[in-house]
Amino acid sequence: MPVFLSAQEPDFEDRFAALLAAKREADADVDEAAARILADVRARGVDALIELTERFDRLRLTPETLAFSEEEIDRAVARVPPEERAALELAAERIAAYHRRQLPRDESWTDRAGATLGWRWTPVDSAGLYVPGGLASYPSSVLMNAIPARVAGVRRLTMCAPTPDGQVNPLVLLAARLAGVDEVFRVGGAQAIGALTWGAGPIRPADKIVGPGNAWVAAAKRRVFGTVGIDMIAGPSEILIIADGAQNPDWIALDLLSQAEHDESAQAILITDDPAFARAAAAAVEARLATLERREIARASWRDFGAVIVARDLDHAAELSDRVAPEHLELCVADPDALAAKVRHAGAIFLGAWTPEAIGDYVGGPNHVLPTARSARFSSGLSVLDFMKRTTIARMSPGALAAIGPAARTLAQSESLEAHSLSVAARLEALNRGAEGEE
Amino acid sequence: MPVFLSAQEPDFEDRFAALLAAKREADADVDEAAARILADVRARGVDALIELTERFDRLRLTPETLAFSEEEIDRAVARVPPEERAALELAAERIAAYHRRQLPRDESWTDRAGATLGWRWTPVDSAGLYVPGGLASYPSSVLMNAIPARVAGVRRLTMCAPTPDGQVNPLVLLAARLAGVDEVFRVGGAQAIGALTWGAGPIRPADKIVGPGNAWVAAAKRRVFGTVGIDMIAGPSEILIIADGAQNPDWIALDLLSQAEHDESAQAILITDDPAFARAAAAAVEARLATLERREIARASWRDFGAVIVARDLDHAAELSDRVAPEHLELCVADPDALAAKVRHAGAIFLGAWTPEAIGDYVGGPNHVLPTARSARFSSGLSVLDFMKRTTIARMSPGALAAIGPAARTLAQSESLEAHSLSVAARLEALNRGAEGEE
């Protein structure tokens, strides 16, 4: 059974704090193993990559067969049923339309001192997209990771995905093609992260590596962070739903379960101001669990990490939600806009009963790569900005240097950086000589 | 002597590649030591903090004396000479004015399907600012780290700075006050990062930790990344100057040395299209090195990592610069705007001979916390956005759900996520029943 909490009970605060502190993922101690694999790929390049792929994926590759050929992709893509292709195309279109609006603007202005200031955004040259194999190999994730890179203007977009025993999901290849991925390699794990960082055979180094992965992939990304850019270290996923008593309990139950079915360490939390609705929704979850295909996983998640919380009122619900800082937040209440205005920390907000979170996973438009495990306190979902960087620009006129240069000299001297001070002073002296010459 | 390269020589490409690959920083193997300190602070809180501060900074504190009191700050600040105070105030004003322009806009729109989409930016609740002690304790860095946080709207801004043997730089405290820092603690090293991550005594946990530090601080930040947000892992700093033959060699020499004097692993590179200017600038560096206060440091940096490169022409210079992706780029040429348009990767660009890089360190306005060690390929300098996060928003009308829901169902089914599919289907069925009812 999930945790039931009521704000009426005296131990509410302690129990809510315990829920927040609960650890949802075992520490997989794979850091050393990931480090060894990275060092091996860095030192031996494509040879290491091929050996590791044989060991982990039972697949014997050569430098020539590391990449999917265009013909292989053509053949796989041709097997996708038209309905699935159409759905993927609609998703790709909507995701691209949303992300195009994220393209940032350059700025430039001249201030009163005569300094021209501003900044300019440019895309990274190349991005590497990691796609997990097996169960977690989602075509929707390919779209969500690749499209923002393409919209940003990334020149080369490389995808790595393990194909254990040679198995591949044709929809993943179709998604890669729709999203404009340039090359797809059949490698996974920490070895793929190493190849994308330092290059290995046909795999060239990327400037930025994004995409979800298992514990080895996460450990490898943490280690190469700084040599290349990375997106984030993804943890177990969560949904928080704030619902009033007027909602359909079955809809809310399905939304909770659509998180719980992802994996056993996923978390689904319902907060309501109506104790009767809390009971009805919990009962609806049990009813749906009886027949759900992935009921084993969903039941474990709901039992171990699920929570049903009766708050004092909807304002209190928003406060509690901010302490969770959920990845996904559904506001199924009469006035969701008013409630959303009170929320400060959430990866994505879904407003009203007609917006199940699953819409956001596929076709809504916003990105489904979102900050997990309370990191919405300080980070954002994946966006076009993750594939761009900003260069600041400054240009002093002689007058601007005369106006603000002396303060720079003073500060450089106070920091004992003489060359800094002299670099300004030499120019100021030239200006003074010029001014004297004019007199 | 620094490296001299000419594009005319047959081994140019190899030697330039070697320059790019040169390692400028010894691997300090402090990761385990940092991990032990973090674990200690996490487990024992303020007791560990006090013990570690006694051991590393030879300073015996209590939970009550960990923070500077307002009176202590008042007394320190009163000792700052008026000229330095005025310079710091001018810098703070200009930095704030520049960063206020970075405040992002929220967006919201309704598309043809009837989906209302958008996003909203909110500040992080709390930020921790690390300030190194000793030589690297720069008041300008306090302004550069704290002001963007304040402009973003961060509610609580906590600063940690070690005070070895009780020593403190009054200008650092004045900068903290001018920038609106809320509290200042006398702790440093990995232990300060632990305290800012999990809290320790009077130090409360922060959501985001920024600021430069030594190898222990960098290792600790890398380890807590994910539990809190961090800015970047700073490496040794560099400048690249592209200058034509019409420049003043002494000015360029001083600009090169203003990077070299920072520390022995700093890097200063001059690229010019004029061999005679290359020789003149190198001679000017030697002349200035004879008398520079920090000549020991600057000479070691220039000797070990300095480079003077004669490019085929200015376009070639821009190409080479992009391969370096320098932290600081000065364009001292007749038409710096035209050349800047050809540059893709740089942390900050300084245009024209009247804009020495030192202006950007203090009073220009743009941030001086910039991506080092080639990371301008994928990352940006510190900005207001580092202290904010974006929540995506989606709201479906019933019509929008009817239009795009079926595609979401199809994709959920193809990913074998039944609850996802059912959460959409249950609502679509209600819509269909409604439509039938109307018939």
Contacts between the chains, C-beta under 8 A, distances in Angstrom:
chain1	res1	chain2	res2	distance
A	83	B	410	5.7
A	84	B	410	5.9
A	84	B	411	7.4
A	84	B	414	5.3
A	86	B	407	7.2
A	86	B	410	7.9
A	87	B	406	7.7
A	87	B	407	3.9
A	87	B	408	7.7
A	87	B	410	3.9
A	87	B	411	5.1
A	87	B	414	7.8
A	88	B	411	6.8
A	90	B	404	6.7
A	90	B	407	4.6
A	91	B	407	6.4
A	91	B	411	6.4
A	94	B	111	8.0
A	94	B	404	7.1
A	97	B	111	7.1
A	98	B	117	6.0
A	101	B	107	6.2
A	101	B	109	7.6
A	107	B	101	6.2
A	109	B	101	7.6
A	111	B	94	8.0
A	111	B	97	7.1
A	111	B	365	7.6
A	115	B	364	6.7
A	115	B	365	7.0
A	116	B	351	7.5
A	117	B	98	6.0
A	117	B	364	7.1
A	117	B	365	5.2
A	117	B	366	6.5
A	119	B	366	7.3
A	122	B	344	5.1
A	122	B	345	7.2
A	124	B	377	6.4
A	124	B	378	4.9
A	125	B	344	7.4
A	125	B	345	7.8
A	125	B	377	6.9
A	138	B	415	5.4
A	139	B	411	7.3
A	139	B	414	7.1
A	139	B	415	7.2
A	140	B	411	5.9
A	140	B	415	6.8
A	171	B	414	5.9
A	207	B	377	4.5
A	207	B	378	4.4
A	208	B	378	4.6
A	222	B	222	7.0
A	222	B	225	7.0
A	222	B	226	7.8
A	225	B	222	7.0
A	225	B	225	7.3
A	225	B	233	7.0
A	226	B	222	7.8
A	226	B	232	7.5
A	226	B	233	4.4
A	226	B	235	7.3
A	226	B	373	7.6
A	226	B	375	6.6
A	228	B	378	6.5
A	229	B	375	7.3
A	229	B	377	7.9
A	229	B	378	3.4
A	229	B	379	5.6
A	232	B	226	7.5
A	233	B	225	7.0
A	233	B	226	4.4
A	235	B	226	7.4
A	248	B	426	7.7
A	248	B	430	7.8
A	250	B	426	6.1
A	251	B	423	6.9
A	251	B	426	5.5
A	251	B	427	6.4
A	254	B	419	5.6
A	254	B	422	5.0
A	254	B	423	3.9
A	254	B	426	5.8
A	255	B	423	5.2
A	257	B	419	3.9
A	257	B	423	7.8
A	258	B	417	6.9
A	258	B	419	4.2
A	258	B	420	4.5
A	258	B	422	7.8
A	258	B	423	4.9
A	260	B	419	7.4
A	261	B	417	6.0
A	261	B	418	7.1
A	261	B	419	4.7
A	261	B	420	7.4
A	262	B	417	7.6
A	288	B	419	7.3
A	288	B	422	7.5
A	292	B	418	6.0
A	292	B	419	6.0
A	293	B	416	7.1
A	293	B	418	4.4
A	294	B	416	7.5
A	294	B	417	7.4
A	294	B	418	6.4
A	294	B	419	7.2
A	298	B	419	6.7
A	336	B	395	7.1
A	340	B	393	7.0
A	343	B	391	7.6
A	344	B	122	5.1
A	344	B	125	7.4
A	345	B	122	7.2
A	345	B	125	7.8
A	345	B	389	7.8
A	345	B	391	7.9
A	346	B	391	5.1
A	347	B	391	6.7
A	347	B	392	7.4
A	348	B	391	6.6
A	348	B	392	4.5
A	348	B	393	7.5
A	348	B	394	7.1
A	349	B	391	5.8
A	349	B	392	7.3
A	349	B	393	5.1
A	349	B	394	7.5
A	350	B	394	5.7
A	350	B	395	7.5
A	351	B	116	7.5
A	351	B	393	6.7
A	351	B	394	6.9
A	351	B	395	3.7
A	352	B	395	5.6
A	352	B	396	7.3
A	353	B	427	7.6
A	354	B	395	7.8
A	354	B	396	4.6
A	354	B	397	6.5
A	354	B	398	5.4
A	354	B	400	7.5
A	354	B	401	5.0
A	354	B	427	6.3
A	355	B	394	5.8
A	355	B	395	5.5
A	355	B	396	4.4
A	355	B	401	7.6
A	356	B	423	4.1
A	356	B	424	5.8
A	356	B	427	6.6
A	357	B	423	7.3
A	358	B	408	5.7
A	358	B	412	5.9
A	358	B	417	7.8
A	358	B	420	4.0
A	358	B	421	7.3
A	358	B	423	4.9
A	358	B	424	5.5
A	359	B	394	6.8
A	359	B	396	6.1
A	359	B	401	7.1
A	359	B	404	7.1
A	359	B	405	6.9
A	359	B	408	5.4
A	359	B	424	6.7
A	360	B	392	7.9
A	360	B	394	5.7
A	361	B	408	7.3
A	361	B	411	8.0
A	361	B	412	7.4
A	361	B	420	6.3
A	362	B	407	6.9
A	362	B	408	4.3
A	362	B	411	4.5
A	362	B	412	6.7
A	363	B	404	4.7
A	363	B	407	5.1
A	363	B	408	4.9
A	363	B	411	7.3
A	364	B	115	6.7
A	364	B	117	7.0
A	364	B	394	4.5
A	364	B	396	7.7
A	364	B	404	7.7
A	365	B	111	7.6
A	365	B	115	7.0
A	365	B	117	5.2
A	365	B	394	7.0
A	366	B	117	6.5
A	366	B	119	7.4
A	366	B	392	3.7
A	366	B	393	7.6
A	366	B	394	5.7
A	367	B	392	6.7
A	370	B	392	7.9
A	371	B	389	7.5
A	373	B	226	7.7
A	375	B	226	6.6
A	375	B	229	7.4
A	376	B	389	6.7
A	376	B	391	7.5
A	377	B	124	6.4
A	377	B	125	6.9
A	377	B	207	4.5
A	377	B	229	7.9
A	377	B	389	7.8
A	378	B	124	4.9
A	378	B	207	4.4
A	378	B	208	4.7
A	378	B	228	6.5
A	378	B	229	3.4
A	378	B	389	6.3
A	379	B	229	5.7
A	379	B	389	5.6
A	380	B	389	4.4
A	380	B	390	4.1
A	380	B	391	7.7
A	381	B	390	7.0
A	381	B	392	5.8
A	383	B	390	6.9
A	385	B	385	7.7
A	389	B	345	7.8
A	389	B	371	7.5
A	389	B	376	6.7
A	389	B	377	7.8
A	389	B	378	6.3
A	389	B	379	5.6
A	389	B	380	4.4
A	390	B	380	4.1
A	390	B	381	7.0
A	390	B	383	6.9
A	391	B	343	7.6
A	391	B	345	7.9
A	391	B	346	5.1
A	391	B	347	6.7
A	391	B	348	6.6
A	391	B	349	5.8
A	391	B	376	7.4
A	391	B	380	7.7
A	392	B	347	7.4
A	392	B	348	4.5
A	392	B	349	7.3
A	392	B	360	7.8
A	392	B	366	3.7
A	392	B	367	6.7
A	392	B	370	7.9
A	392	B	381	5.8
A	393	B	340	7.0
A	393	B	348	7.5
A	393	B	349	5.1
A	393	B	351	6.7
A	393	B	366	7.6
A	394	B	348	7.1
A	394	B	349	7.5
A	394	B	350	5.7
A	394	B	351	6.9
A	394	B	355	5.8
A	394	B	359	6.9
A	394	B	360	5.7
A	394	B	364	4.6
A	394	B	365	7.1
A	394	B	366	5.7
A	395	B	336	7.1
A	395	B	350	7.5
A	395	B	351	3.7
A	395	B	352	5.5
A	395	B	354	7.8
A	395	B	355	5.5
A	396	B	352	7.3
A	396	B	354	4.6
A	396	B	355	4.4
A	396	B	359	6.0
A	396	B	364	7.7
A	397	B	354	6.5
A	398	B	354	5.4
A	400	B	354	7.5
A	401	B	354	5.0
A	401	B	355	7.6
A	401	B	359	7.1
A	404	B	90	6.7
A	404	B	94	7.1
A	404	B	359	7.1
A	404	B	363	4.7
A	404	B	364	7.7
A	405	B	359	6.9
A	405	B	363	8.0
A	406	B	87	7.7
A	407	B	86	7.2
A	407	B	87	3.9
A	407	B	90	4.6
A	407	B	91	6.4
A	407	B	362	6.9
A	407	B	363	5.1
A	408	B	87	7.7
A	408	B	358	5.8
A	408	B	359	5.4
A	408	B	361	7.3
A	408	B	362	4.3
A	408	B	363	4.8
A	410	B	83	5.7
A	410	B	84	5.9
A	410	B	86	7.9
A	410	B	87	3.9
A	411	B	84	7.4
A	411	B	87	5.1
A	411	B	88	6.8
A	411	B	91	6.4
A	411	B	139	7.3
A	411	B	140	5.9
A	411	B	361	8.0
A	411	B	362	4.5
A	411	B	363	7.3
A	412	B	358	6.0
A	412	B	361	7.4
A	412	B	362	6.8
A	414	B	84	5.3
A	414	B	87	7.8
A	414	B	139	7.2
A	414	B	171	5.9
A	415	B	138	5.4
A	415	B	139	7.2
A	415	B	140	6.8
A	416	B	293	7.1
A	416	B	294	7.5
A	417	B	258	6.9
A	417	B	261	6.1
A	417	B	262	7.6
A	417	B	294	7.4
A	417	B	358	7.8
A	418	B	261	7.1
A	418	B	292	5.9
A	418	B	293	4.4
A	418	B	294	6.4
A	419	B	254	5.6
A	419	B	257	3.9
A	419	B	258	4.2
A	419	B	260	7.4
A	419	B	261	4.7
A	419	B	288	7.3
A	419	B	292	6.0
A	419	B	294	7.2
A	419	B	298	6.7
A	420	B	258	4.5
A	420	B	261	7.5
A	420	B	358	4.0
A	420	B	361	6.4
A	421	B	358	7.3
A	422	B	254	5.1
A	422	B	258	7.9
A	422	B	288	7.5
A	423	B	251	6.9
A	423	B	254	3.9
A	423	B	255	5.2
A	423	B	257	7.8
A	423	B	258	4.9
A	423	B	356	4.1
A	423	B	357	7.3
A	423	B	358	4.9
A	424	B	356	5.8
A	424	B	358	5.5
A	424	B	359	6.7
A	426	B	248	7.8
A	426	B	250	6.2
A	426	B	251	5.5
A	426	B	254	5.8
A	427	B	251	6.4
A	427	B	353	7.6
A	427	B	354	6.3
A	427	B	356	6.6
A	430	B	248	7.8
